[in-house]
Each structure stands twice: as structure tokens, then as C-alpha cells.
Amino acid sequence: MPELRDNLKQKRIRNFFLSFDAACTEENLQEKAEKEGLTYIQMKLPVEKITEEFEEEIKKRVEKNFLNAKIRKAKEEDLETIMQIHNRAWMTANEPFRPIELESLKKIHEYPETEILIAKVYGSDGGFIILDREGHNNEIGVIAGLGVLPRYQRKGLGTILGIAAWNYFKEEDVNELRCEVYKDNEVSYGFIKSLGFEEYGKKTYTKDDFLLD
């Protein structure tokens, strides 16, 4: 039953970041979501395009202090910190949002295809990225979510996490990276485009795509 398991995993990760409940950031978003669904732009980047030259060009946009950020794989004791970063980071985003629960994050962390990377800056954790693998042979790397504390946003920490994701997926022998961006989040869309991702489609999710059975 791998397909059912993968579907549940995707729902759980989607549910972690997105919400159809009354805690949405826009006053009328709840009603709109119920009637029309939520539309996301699908983006991809072939790993072969991530050359050393391309990576160096991306790094030039990052503030020097963030080039020394320490990246590590999350352990269970890090999950509460990730939850706090998420809740603070997404309050500034133009996206459906709700605070998350630690138990949901623990279940995501337990999936063998899922990895969470954390960036430490100035001695404290400032951001995270959730990575997943999909496809029959786990050949597709998915950036399932990224969160950066407001004081580090638009300064390059997200880019450093993106580069860490590339390096992780290269070691995992994936051949393409993918992610989705909420259609009205222009800041996130611009950031993903700046990392070399290209739009390849759109997908509208209904309430059933978020709810766990």
C-alpha cells in the first residue's frame, strides 16, 4: 500500500503548512478556500542545472554573515524549535496559515523519505527547510516547506537553506527538485524563481486534500 502511505504523508505535510480553518491570515480566505480551493504554482529545477558556477552566482546574493551559517539535520529534540520558527515566520507571509502542533511535526519527522535541515546563525537557530522524496524510485526531491525568522528574511538565510537542499538531494541521487508556491505569495514566488526554479503548472487543492482520514 505504498501509494496510500505516500498520499497520507503528502496530506500531513500539506496540513502542516496550510490551513482551511478560521485562523487564515486573510479575512475572506476561509470562505474563498471552501468554495474555490487554494491554487498553488508548481515549480521545478533539474539537478543538472545546479552547477558549481550556478551555485557560486547564487551565493553572491547572500549577506556574508549567512555564508557561515551552520546547517544540521534535525533531531527529535529540535522539533519544538522548528515549530516556534514556523509559527513566527509564517505570520509575516501572505499565505493561509495556522499555528502547528508538535505531534504533527513529529509524525512528519518520522517518515524515512523526509529530512529537516536547520540553519544556525549567530549561535541560534534561525530557519529550517523540510525535504521529501517522491516518485517510484525516490528520484524527485521536494522542498516541502521552508521557514525563516522574520529578522533574517530577505537577507539570504533562505538561499543558504536552498543550497543545503541542493547538496542533500545530490547525495540522494535525485534528478529533479520540485516545490509549490501559493499563487498570491509574490515574495515566495520571486525567491523560488531566484533559485533557478521554473513554473511548470498549477494545482488547486480542495479541503479533502488537507484533511487527514
N, C-alpha and C positions, 0 to 999 in steps of 0.2 A: 504493500500500500504506500509506496514512496510518494505518489502524486498527491494523495490526501494529506500526507505529512507535510509536504512542501507547501501546499496550499494553506495549511494551518499556520506554518511558520511565517509565510508572507503576510497573512492576516494579522498575526501577532505583532510583527514588526511595523506594519502599517498602522495598527491600532496604537502602537507606542507613540508614533509621531503625529497622528491625525485624529480628528475628532468630529463627530456629528452632534455632540451634545451642546448644552446651553453655555458652555464655557468658551465657545468660539470667540475669536478676537473681534470680528465684525458683527454689528448689531443684527443685520439681516442675513448673515451667512447660514445660520441654522436652518431657516426656512428655505433658502435657496438650495442648500445641500439636500434637504429632504425631497424637494421637487425635481431638481435637475441633476443631482450628484455633484461630485467635485472633479474637475478636469486637471490632469497633470500632463506636462510636456515630457516626453520620453527622449533621453539623450544618450549618446554612446561615443566611445573613444576606443579605436583598435589599439591594442598594446604596442603593436609595431610602430605606431606613430610617436611613442614615448621614447625618443632617442635621448642620448646624453646632452646633445645640443639643445633640444627642446626643453629638457629639464633645467638646464642652466639658464635659459632665457626666462623661464617661469620664476626661478629663484631671484632674479634681478628685481622683481617687483616686491619682494618681501623686505620688511624692515630688518636691519642687521641683527637686532636682538633676538628675533624669532628664528633666525637660521640656526641658533644654538639650542632651540627647544629640544627637550628630551622626550622621545617617543617610546612608549612601552605598551605591551599587551595587558589589557585589563584582567585583574583577578577578581574574585568574588568580593573581596574587601574594598575594591574600588567602586563598586556599583552604586553605593549611596552618593559618592561624589559625582558620578556621571549623572545621576538623577537630578542633583542640585544644579549642575551646569546646564542640563537640558531645560529645566524649569525657568532659569534666569535668562538663558539665551533666547528662547522662543517667545518670550514676552515682547521682544522687540521686532518680531518677524510679522510680515503681512501674510499669515497663513492661519488655517484652522489650528487651534492649539488647546490643550488641556494639560494640567499637571499629571505626571505619570506616577505609577505605583512601583515600589521596589520589587514586588513579587513578579510583575510583568517583565521587568528588566532582567531578573534572574533567569526566567524561562528563555528569554532571547539568548542570553549568555551561554546557556547550556547546549544550544544547537551546535553540533560538531562543525557545520559549514560556516558558522558565524564567528567573527572575531571583532573585538572592540579595541581600538587603539586610543591611547590618551596622550595628550601633549602637556608637558610641564614647562612653565615659563616663570622665571624669577622665583623659583623654588616652590611654586604652587601649580596645581592642575588648572589649565585654562580652556581646554577643549577636548573633544572626543570625536571619533568617527566610527560608525558601525558598518562593517563589511560582511557581505554574504556571497555565496557562490550558488549559481543555478545552472541548469542545463543537464543533459543526460550524463555528461562526464565532468560536471562542475567546471565547464570551460568558460562560463560567463561570470565575471566579477561584478558585484553590485555594490555601489555605495548606497547603503540603505538609509543612512542618516548622518548628519553632522551637526554639532553644536559647539559654539564658541561663546565664552563670556562676553557681555556687551563691551567691556573696556578693551578687549582685544580684537573686536570685529573691524573689518576693513583695514587691517594693518598687516595681514599676511599669515596669521596663525592658521586660518582655514586652508590656505595654499600649502603650508607645510604639512598639514594633515593629509591633503590630497596627494602630495608627493609620497608620503609614507604609505598611502593606499596603493599607489602605483607599484612601489617596491615590494609590498606584500604580495600583490597579485602576480607580479612577475615570478616570484619564487613559487607560487602556486600553479604556474603554467597555464593561466587563463589567457584567452586570446582577444577578449574584448571587455571593456568596462562599460557599465550602464548605470544610469540613475534617473530619477524623476523629479521634476520641479513643479510646484503648484503654479498654475498659469498666471496668477496675479502677483506672484512674488518676483518682481523685476530685479531686485538686488541679488537673490539667489540665482536667478537665470543668468544674469550677467557674470556672476562669479564662476558658474559651471562652464559657461562659454569661454571664459578667460583661461580655463584649464585645458582647452582644446576639444571639449565635447561638442558634438553636433546633434541637432534635433533630427529625430527620425520618425516621430509620430506623436499622437496624443491619446490619452486614455481617460475615460470618465468612470469614476468609481461610484457605486451606489452604496447605500447603507449596509447591504449584505456583504460587501467586500471588506468591511471593517469589523463587523460583529463576529465574535468567536462563538462557535457552536458548543 
